Amino acid sequence: MTFEFHPEARIEFIEAIVYYERCRKGLGVRLSREVYATINRVTRGPNAWPKISENTRRCLTRRFPYGVIYEVRQNDFGGDSPEYQQISGLEFRNVE
């Protein structure tokens, strides 16, 4: 299963990394790793996380106050099996 960031989400993610890195050296790297670990959990089980609207779900990070909001879409190959779906439009949101 593949994923891509929504362009605004990518900017928000980078800004959060920079912010945390300024707070404490290495903290931005930890945030980045945590978000990618969350994305990995989503790609392994995209339907495991609660829906927040008809088409979107959210998986919270474990160590930071953020969530990955995503939508599972069929890719150009079609089909209903997981290998024919992709996670598209990831949004990175502060959940405070």
Secondary structure, DSSP 8 states (H G I E B T S, - for coil): -EEEE-HHHHHHHHHHHHHHHHHSTTHHHHHHHHHHHHHHHHHH-TTSS-BSSSS-EEEE-SSSSEEEEEEEEE-TT--SSGGGEEEEEEEEEE--
